[in-house]
Amino acid sequence: MGRAVCYPARGLLLLLAVLWSAEGGKLLVVPVDGSHWLSMKILAEELGQRGHEVVVLVPEASILIKGSDLYKTVMFAVPYSKEEVAGNIGMLKDSVFHNGSHQEGLLINIERIKMFQAFQARGCESLLYNSKLMAQLEREEFDALLTDPFLPCGVIIAEKLAIPAVFFLRGVPCGMDRMAAQCPSPPSYVPRDFTDNTDHMTFPQRVQNLLSALLQPMLCRMIYSSYDELASRYLQRDISFQELLSHGAVWLLRYDFTFEYPRPLMPNMVLIGGINCGVKKGLPVELEEFANSSGEHGFVVFTLGSMISEMPLEKVNQFAEALGKIPQKVIWRFTGPTPENLSANIKLMKWMPQNDLLAHPKARVFMTHGGTHGIYEGICSGVPMVMLPLFGDQADNVQRVASRGVGVVLNIHDMTSQSLLDALNTVINDKSYKENMMRLSTVHKDRPIEPMDLAVHWTEFVMRHKGAEHLRPAAHDLNWIQYHCLDVICLLVVIVIAVTLVTVKSCAFCFRKCCRRSERKRKSD
Amino acid sequence: MGRAVCYPARGLLLLLAVLWSAEGGKLLVVPVDGSHWLSMKILAEELGQRGHEVVVLVPEASILIKGSDLYKTVMFAVPYSKEEVAGNIGMLKDSVFHNGSHQEGLLINIERIKMFQAFQARGCESLLYNSKLMAQLEREEFDALLTDPFLPCGVIIAEKLAIPAVFFLRGVPCGMDRMAAQCPSPPSYVPRDFTDNTDHMTFPQRVQNLLSALLQPMLCRMIYSSYDELASRYLQRDISFQELLSHGAVWLLRYDFTFEYPRPLMPNMVLIGGINCGVKKGLPVELEEFANSSGEHGFVVFTLGSMISEMPLEKVNQFAEALGKIPQKVIWRFTGPTPENLSANIKLMKWMPQNDLLAHPKARVFMTHGGTHGIYEGICSGVPMVMLPLFGDQADNVQRVASRGVGVVLNIHDMTSQSLLDALNTVINDKSYKENMMRLSTVHKDRPIEPMDLAVHWTEFVMRHKGAEHLRPAAHDLNWIQYHCLDVICLLVVIVIAVTLVTVKSCAFCFRKCCRRSERKRKSD
């Protein structure tokens, strides 16, 4: 007795927590198909492992979302086939290999995502109006919903079921996530999406960044216009995606400041960058042998991501030519026909254990398109990069990596086999790339708590407390005039003008009085 | 083999980390005397415990800073006695018990702190110009410096010794900490110090808050003017305290959002609210018996903090009268003469183990002046409060607590024994106070990592990496015109005006041309 932890009230609290944890919560997961699912799946499985009942909503035409022992899946019908989904995702990468003017970049990106979203909205609509399924979900009384708000369907479902939402994401186009979370992002040092700016900008870059900050939100609201309409119709009140987003309880953000430029955060933003590179398995025997056979030169890991399976023959030959000329071995994830000029040092694979390969001590360079999963796997394992961004946020991503001096960026359109060879040789032979990358890797991994534990804690927190109300800023209760104090500023300006006017008029009046008096005096004189 | 953790490079990194941790770092601590030291001491001891060499700089006239087995102390001479320090601190509480107009509050607070700082600056000066001691500190080659920047001396020493600084604080007056950290604080929902505003403001309150946001920084720079002069003279270049503050590597902030209103944070801000209530010991036998003898009614813990030892007899009698009328027992920390009307249920103590008392299951109410240490101890143990703020940030603190429905605020000037009795009865008998407090306490303690582990990690991080450069926003490299994009806005306004003028002039020109032509035509007709 005497020690506070033994007191009954404290014991009761602890017991309740243990009981809750033993019982576990009920979590509904509304994922985004494709690469977005790959890291969310790790969290869903971990939560299942920790005794929660995790239910994942899977569209019938899903490409990557599969079942697991650790979570349940609930399938729902969508008005399109798996092939159409593949085509829709393929549309995103259309014209990646067709050179266009640099200025078109932003508009093309936005237009592509808008078409992608409009297609996905059809699937969402068929889910929302599946009254049997929705009634079943309502009966289940979930404690929380986990979703990647890149696709807004989960956000609408959370609102309909009136359960708190945990967001798991790299970002929503044009910084809509930051706007919805009421997170200040001064355009003077927080670069906007698709601008190629860093956090250190010249005057013209700041002009461009401010204009982007002003225009992008409007452009990007267009991306989600089909969802705005769907949400308003379904929830039977006028509501936008951005407003729905603002109801999120906790934002699990898949980055940290070894990748992203330092900038303001809100209390309910939790950084979990690198969550995807925690779990490592050994390499298969054959691959381990190939990797070790690379000797002192080591090997290059090359992939352009899960969404690019084919590319023009000309590009394939350029890659094969350059990679054939380096002393390193190369493991190249490539699903197209084997190029004719393929050297013996290159091993083609339809799929490869990227994270485990990068963690191999002989990994010298990571050739990547710059998706955040791959970038974090490279950072975790300390492998410098040659980066060839293709679409979406990849140009922004690789620019962040390059600004740390841990990689080189190539434009896939202008690239020649010689420029690729030069880039590879630079990253391999200039020791600064490896040194910078090892430093970045050390800093990234020097953290007080693992990103997975953070993600699990905050998801459980939201389940336990039905939200995270104490982290919600009062800014959400203000309109933008109030938020920026424009009404107060107007009042102050009016007061200043009034005071100035009254002062000037009074002075003028006094002055005239004096003049008249002296005039009269002069006349009488 | 196979598992990534066994690879040599990774092993080497791990080994280096272990070696570093075994060797430990060297940390210089420049504390603030008085209650500020109480929680910093816990961190200093913990760091000593974990194998670091911790050196604490102690002024000869120190009141509360004592030696320990876990850290070394280095004494330095100051041009004043212990009594003068007590007098200087006493000056802060002067007129606490003399009623003044509410409007004077801000100016009195600022004036008092300015005088306090000017006094302390004399001690700082004698430390800085103690060339033998400073040379010794330089030779020691510390990895980092830990200080509470409420007194700027540590910040100046860090700059002189060119070592990274870790700040440990509740705040710097007038939000100078937030300004120095480049942390946005929209005045529309982030209440300014000494304003009594919450995060939900009416229009007049927003007017007051915006004016405070505009004026306070100027007023508060006055507080530190003696240090600005001292720093510039000592470092031999023109530098302000705010600029020195902006060089801080990591900010360990002694609050979280169960106490503070949710608002933006910067990447190098780490919330460690409640760090002081982690360590609990059992009560001494006599006190445990007294506490248990309180039966079902429980007991009240009453203290006005370490800085108030005496108060007017009238107030003492009011307290004694009200506390004598409740069925609870009372433990009252009071160093003055025993009041005549003291009831048997009240136990006076010169010092009391406040945290351990609050952790006792029979603790019903905490009567406090609203210092953050006490408030967090109350939150940790789930004890609702009756609060009597005296000076400094206490009015702001108690207002945050009251806004959560976990306590009642009394004005110590207007207080009568009846109003105190009413407040006590409200908090004891209205179950909502206890329920809200238990909820707040649960939320406060439901965290992924303990505040002490966070504080230790980030101090060690700064020691290991000689700073936390990756968390430093680029905003520090901009002047305020650039930060707010005023130059860009000017350019855009000029362009808009120019385009408008040219358009209007062109239209006018065309219009005149057309008119003339039609006039000529009419004439010729």
Contacts between the chains, C-beta under 8 A, distances in Angstrom:
chain1	res1	chain2	res2	distance
A	1	B	282	7.4
A	1	B	288	7.9
A	2	B	281	8.0
A	2	B	282	2.6
A	2	B	283	6.3
A	2	B	288	6.4
A	3	B	280	6.9
A	3	B	281	7.7
A	3	B	282	5.3
A	4	B	280	4.1
A	4	B	282	7.8
A	4	B	356	6.8
A	4	B	359	3.7
A	4	B	360	7.6
A	4	B	381	7.7
A	5	B	280	7.4
A	7	B	359	7.0
A	7	B	360	7.1
A	7	B	361	4.5
A	8	B	361	5.9
A	9	B	361	4.8
A	9	B	382	7.5
A	10	B	359	7.8
A	10	B	361	7.7
A	13	B	442	6.8
A	183	B	264	6.7
A	184	B	184	3.9
A	184	B	186	7.1
A	184	B	264	5.5
A	186	B	184	7.1
A	186	B	475	6.8
A	186	B	483	6.4
A	186	B	484	7.7
A	186	B	485	7.8
A	187	B	485	6.1
A	188	B	475	7.3
A	188	B	478	5.7
A	188	B	482	5.7
A	188	B	483	5.1
A	188	B	484	7.0
A	188	B	485	5.1
A	189	B	473	6.5
A	189	B	474	4.2
A	189	B	475	5.1
A	189	B	477	8.0
A	189	B	478	6.4
A	189	B	483	7.6
A	199	B	473	7.4
A	199	B	474	3.8
A	200	B	474	5.4
A	200	B	477	6.7
A	203	B	487	6.9
A	203	B	488	7.4
A	206	B	482	7.3
A	206	B	485	6.2
A	206	B	487	7.8
A	206	B	488	5.3
A	207	B	488	5.2
A	207	B	491	6.6
A	207	B	492	7.6
A	210	B	485	5.2
A	210	B	488	4.9
A	210	B	489	7.6
A	210	B	492	7.6
A	257	B	267	5.2
A	257	B	470	5.1
A	257	B	471	5.5
A	258	B	470	5.7
A	261	B	473	7.7
A	261	B	474	6.7
A	262	B	266	7.4
A	262	B	267	4.6
A	262	B	268	7.7
A	262	B	470	7.1
A	262	B	471	5.5
A	262	B	472	6.0
A	262	B	473	4.2
A	262	B	474	7.3
A	263	B	267	7.5
A	263	B	473	6.0
A	264	B	183	6.8
A	264	B	184	5.5
A	264	B	264	4.5
A	264	B	265	6.9
A	264	B	266	6.1
A	264	B	473	7.9
A	265	B	264	6.9
A	265	B	265	5.2
A	265	B	266	7.3
A	265	B	267	6.7
A	266	B	262	7.4
A	266	B	264	6.1
A	266	B	265	7.3
A	267	B	257	5.2
A	267	B	262	4.6
A	267	B	263	7.5
A	267	B	265	6.7
A	268	B	262	7.7
A	280	B	3	7.0
A	280	B	4	4.1
A	280	B	5	7.4
A	281	B	3	7.7
A	282	B	1	7.4
A	282	B	2	2.7
A	282	B	3	5.4
A	282	B	4	7.7
A	283	B	2	6.7
A	288	B	1	7.8
A	288	B	2	6.8
A	356	B	4	6.8
A	359	B	4	3.8
A	359	B	7	7.0
A	359	B	10	7.8
A	360	B	4	7.6
A	360	B	7	7.1
A	361	B	7	4.5
A	361	B	8	5.9
A	361	B	9	4.8
A	361	B	10	7.6
A	381	B	4	7.7
A	382	B	9	7.5
A	440	B	470	8.0
A	442	B	13	6.8
A	443	B	465	6.5
A	443	B	470	5.6
A	446	B	461	5.9
A	446	B	464	6.9
A	446	B	465	7.3
A	447	B	457	7.7
A	448	B	449	5.6
A	448	B	453	6.1
A	448	B	454	5.5
A	448	B	457	3.8
A	448	B	458	7.3
A	449	B	448	5.6
A	449	B	449	4.8
A	453	B	448	6.1
A	454	B	448	5.5
A	457	B	447	7.7
A	457	B	448	3.8
A	458	B	448	7.3
A	461	B	446	5.9
A	464	B	446	6.9
A	465	B	443	6.5
A	465	B	446	7.4
A	470	B	257	5.1
A	470	B	258	5.7
A	470	B	262	7.1
A	470	B	443	5.6
A	471	B	257	5.5
A	471	B	262	5.5
A	472	B	262	6.0
A	473	B	189	6.5
A	473	B	199	7.4
A	473	B	261	7.7
A	473	B	262	4.2
A	473	B	263	6.0
A	473	B	264	7.9
A	474	B	189	4.2
A	474	B	199	3.8
A	474	B	200	5.4
A	474	B	261	6.7
A	474	B	262	7.3
A	475	B	186	6.8
A	475	B	188	7.3
A	475	B	189	5.1
A	477	B	189	7.9
A	477	B	200	6.7
A	478	B	188	5.7
A	478	B	189	6.4
A	482	B	188	5.7
A	482	B	206	7.3
A	483	B	186	6.4
A	483	B	188	5.1
A	483	B	189	7.5
A	484	B	186	7.7
A	484	B	188	7.0
A	485	B	186	7.8
A	485	B	187	6.1
A	485	B	188	5.1
A	485	B	206	6.3
A	485	B	210	5.2
A	487	B	203	6.9
A	487	B	206	7.8
A	488	B	203	7.4
A	488	B	206	5.3
A	488	B	207	5.2
A	488	B	210	5.0
A	489	B	210	7.6
A	491	B	207	6.6
A	492	B	207	7.6
A	492	B	210	7.6
